[in-house]
Amino acid sequence: MRPAGYVVFGLILILAATASAQPDSVWSRYLPSSECRAVVQTLDSGYAVAGTRWDDFVLYRFNRAGDLLWTRSYGGAMPEKLYDMILTKDNGFILVGTTMSYGEGEQWTENGWAVKTDQNGDTLWTRPYGGWRKDYIRSVV
C-alpha cells in the first residue's frame, strides 16, 4: 500500500497503512515557522510539502527516506498564504492561495494567486486572479 501523508501544523507524519488498526510511522519532520497545508507523493516516491512560512508560500521536497532535498519560497513584499498544491503531469507543482503583493486592488487587498514550478521548485509562471475586492483560491485539482 502507498503511504499516506498527514500534516499537523509544522509537523509532517508519513504513515504506512498496515493490517492493524494503527498505521506505522515511516518518518516525521518538524518544520519550524511553517503552516503546512498540503502534501503529495512524487513520482520517485518522495514527498512535497507546501505551506506558508514568514508570509510567503513555501515548498519543501523530501526523498523517500524523509531527507530534505530542497526548500523554495515564493512571494513578494506583502503577505501571501498558501491553501493547496498539486503534482502536475510534468512532475512539477501548482501552488495556490492568496497574495497581497500581486494583482489589482488597493494595498492590503487579497487576490487569488497561482504559482507553477518545475520538478526542482523553480518558478515557471505566476498569475494573480481577482479584482478590487478580496479574492481567494482555496483548492486546485
Disulfide bonds with the S-S distance in Angstrom:
none
